């Protein structure tokens, strides 16, 4: 029976959100756009240290740029810019918020509200509790260059939420703080993606006209025992953000 389960697991497709090499490639392209043709790029090791990723990820990012004729590698001499990259008409961000800072994008968070609330239907379902049972809610807007990128709705079991409330976030990310509060290892159970329309408070807080599209990503984190720790609703402005998924090969 165990071997049968392992066999099924091997055949299960893996869908990894946010291929990091694409994020880094976009950051490098933006940097190259401000350089001069003939400029020498930092080494793979230097780029690996800068972005906190493996050299393999950097190599993958640079390979796409080389195939596009933007850079050229010269044995024992280095990698050079041979053609300025075309300016992309799409300046939206992608990838997990947790990695924005490492990739050179500064964000600022503004708290909207916090406190115990009756669990909405989707939160109750994720936590396995009765709808209306009290949970702890945080709502805040995260801005990039002074413009709203998303409104985050975070829901916790009351005991965890009250511990979070005693921390002074200063706009810091929730998941790293949770890892300090919850002794057990955390893991992400799922992500659910949907398209909704901006309306009411959400439209006002994201500075959108009612009816414009919003990308909604729901995420559930559990502890090692399978207990719910936090449920997120990430409401992104569709004109500021897009979602990417890396598909496993073979």
Buried (B, 14 or more C-beta within 10 A) or exposed (E): EEEEEEEEEEEEEEEEBBBBBBBBBBBBBBBBBEEEEEBEBBEBEEBBEBBEBEEEBBBBBBBBBBEEEBBBEEEEEEBBBEEBBEEEEEEBBBBBBEBBEBBEBEBEBEEBEBEEBEBBEBBBEBBEBEEEEBBBBBBBBBBBEEEBBBBBBBBBBEEBBEBBBEEEBEEEBBBEBBBEEBEEEBEBEEBEEEEEEBEEEBBEBBEBEEEBBBBBBBBBBBBEEEEBBBBBBBBBBBBBBEBEEBEEEE
